[in-house]
Amino acid sequence: MPTALPPSLHNVLSHDSLRWVFVGGKGGVGKTTVSSSLALALASARASVLLISTDPAHNLSDAFATKIGSSPTPIPGVPNLSAMEIDIDSVDVSGLDPDAPGGAPDPRAAMDAMDAPPEVRAMVEEMFGAAGGAAGGGGGGGGG
C-alpha cells in the first residue's frame, strides 16, 4: 500500500500521478475559491487542467469573469486551464444504481446520464479503464 503524503499544496503540485482532486464541504466554506485557486496553481505545473463544478449557483463564471458552460471552456489568460459547470438538476440519474457492486454506479453510466463531453469521457476511461469499475466517494469536482 502506498505511503500517504502529508496534505500540502507542494505535494499536490509535485506528484504527477495525482489525476483527480475533489473539493467538497458545506455551503459557504469556500469551495469555489479553493478549487479555482488550486486549478490555477495546477495549471502552472501541468500540461492540462479541467475544473468541473456541480454547484447550481454556477460561481465559476464569476470567479474567472468569463461565461463557463456545460462543456470545457478555456479560461482566458491561462493557456492550459479549462472549466465547465454541470447543471446537476438536468442530469437524469434514474438509471443509475447506487447499490451496484463496489457501492457506486459505473462511472461511464454517470457520463452517459450527464451527456458528458468527449474530453471528460476520455478522462473517466483513463481513470477507470475500459473494463469498468465503480467510482467511490462523491460530490463536487470543485466549485460551490
C-alpha positions as CSV (number, residue, x, y, z in Angstrom):
1,M,0.0,0.0,0.0
2,P,1.4,3.4,-0.9
3,T,2.6,5.7,1.9
4,A,0.2,8.6,2.5
5,L,1.7,12.0,1.8
6,P,1.2,14.9,4.2
7,P,-1.5,17.2,2.9
8,S,0.2,20.2,1.3
9,L,0.0,22.2,-1.9
10,H,3.5,21.2,-2.7
11,N,2.6,17.5,-2.7
12,V,-0.5,18.2,-4.9
13,L,1.6,20.1,-7.4
14,S,4.7,17.9,-7.5
15,H,3.1,14.4,-7.8
16,D,2.3,13.8,-11.5
17,S,0.4,10.6,-10.6
18,L,-2.3,12.7,-8.9
19,R,-5.1,12.9,-11.5
20,W,-8.2,14.0,-9.6
21,V,-8.8,16.4,-6.8
22,F,-12.2,16.7,-5.2
23,V,-13.2,19.8,-3.2
24,G,-16.3,19.5,-1.1
25,G,-18.0,20.8,2.0
26,K,-21.0,22.7,3.3
27,G,-22.3,25.8,1.7
28,G,-20.3,29.0,2.2
29,V,-17.0,27.4,3.2
30,G,-15.1,28.5,0.1
31,K,-15.2,25.5,-2.2
32,T,-15.2,27.7,-5.3
33,T,-12.4,29.9,-4.1
34,V,-10.3,26.9,-3.1
35,S,-11.0,24.8,-6.2
36,S,-10.4,27.8,-8.5
37,S,-7.1,28.7,-6.8
38,L,-6.0,25.1,-6.8
39,A,-6.8,24.8,-10.5
40,L,-4.7,27.9,-11.3
41,A,-1.8,26.5,-9.3
42,L,-2.1,23.2,-11.1
43,A,-2.3,24.9,-14.4
44,S,1.1,26.4,-13.8
45,A,2.5,22.9,-13.1
46,R,0.6,20.6,-15.5
47,A,0.0,20.5,-19.3
48,S,-3.8,20.5,-19.0
49,V,-6.2,21.1,-16.1
50,L,-10.0,20.8,-16.2
51,L,-12.0,22.3,-13.4
52,I,-15.6,20.8,-13.1
53,S,-18.2,22.3,-10.9
54,T,-21.6,20.8,-9.9
55,D,-22.6,24.0,-8.0
56,P,-26.1,25.1,-9.1
57,A,-25.1,28.7,-8.5
58,H,-22.5,28.5,-11.3
59,N,-20.0,30.7,-9.4
60,L,-17.0,29.6,-11.6
61,S,-18.2,32.0,-14.2
62,D,-18.0,34.8,-11.6
63,A,-14.6,33.6,-10.3
64,F,-13.0,33.6,-13.7
65,A,-15.0,36.6,-15.2
66,T,-16.0,34.5,-18.2
67,K,-19.1,32.6,-19.3
68,I,-18.5,28.9,-18.4
69,G,-20.9,26.4,-19.8
70,S,-21.5,22.6,-19.7
71,S,-18.6,21.8,-21.9
72,P,-14.9,22.6,-21.3
73,T,-14.4,26.3,-21.6
74,P,-10.8,27.7,-21.9
75,I,-10.0,30.2,-19.2
76,P,-8.6,33.5,-20.8
77,G,-5.1,34.2,-19.7
78,V,-4.4,30.6,-18.5
79,P,-3.5,28.6,-21.6
80,N,-3.9,25.1,-20.2
81,L,-6.9,25.7,-17.9
82,S,-10.5,24.9,-18.8
83,A,-13.6,24.8,-16.7
84,M,-17.1,23.5,-17.0
85,E,-20.2,23.8,-14.9
86,I,-22.5,20.8,-14.9
87,D,-26.2,21.5,-14.3
88,I,-26.8,18.6,-12.0
89,D,-30.5,19.2,-11.9
90,S,-30.8,18.4,-15.6
91,V,-28.9,15.1,-15.2
92,D,-31.1,12.0,-15.5
93,V,-29.9,9.7,-12.7
94,S,-33.0,7.4,-12.8
95,G,-31.0,4.5,-14.5
96,L,-28.0,4.7,-12.0
97,D,-27.9,2.1,-9.3
98,P,-26.2,3.4,-6.1
99,D,-26.4,-0.2,-4.7
100,A,-24.2,-1.5,-7.5
101,P,-21.2,-3.7,-6.6
102,G,-18.5,-1.5,-5.2
103,G,-21.0,0.9,-3.7
104,A,-21.4,3.2,-6.7
105,P,-22.6,3.1,-10.3
106,D,-20.2,2.5,-13.2
107,P,-18.8,6.0,-13.9
108,R,-19.5,5.6,-17.7
109,A,-23.2,5.4,-16.8
110,A,-22.9,8.7,-15.0
111,M,-21.1,10.1,-18.0
112,D,-23.9,8.9,-20.2
113,A,-26.5,10.4,-17.9
114,M,-24.7,13.8,-17.9
115,D,-24.1,13.7,-21.7
116,A,-20.5,14.4,-20.8
117,P,-18.2,15.9,-23.5
118,P,-15.6,13.6,-25.1
119,E,-12.8,15.2,-23.1
120,V,-14.4,14.2,-19.8
121,R,-15.3,10.8,-21.0
122,A,-11.7,10.2,-22.0
123,M,-10.5,11.2,-18.5
124,V,-13.0,8.8,-16.9
125,E,-11.9,5.9,-19.3
126,E,-8.3,6.6,-18.4
127,M,-9.0,6.7,-14.7
128,F,-11.2,3.6,-14.5
129,G,-10.1,1.7,-17.6
130,A,-12.1,0.1,-20.4
131,A,-13.2,-2.8,-18.3
132,G,-15.3,-0.7,-15.9
133,G,-15.2,-0.1,-12.2
134,A,-17.1,2.0,-9.7
135,A,-16.1,5.4,-8.5
136,G,-16.1,5.7,-4.8
137,G,-16.9,8.8,-2.8
138,G,-18.7,11.6,-4.5
139,G,-19.6,15.1,-4.8
140,G,-18.3,18.2,-6.4
141,G,-15.3,18.3,-8.6
142,G,-14.7,21.8,-7.4
143,G,-16.9,24.8,-7.0
144,G,-19.6,25.7,-4.5
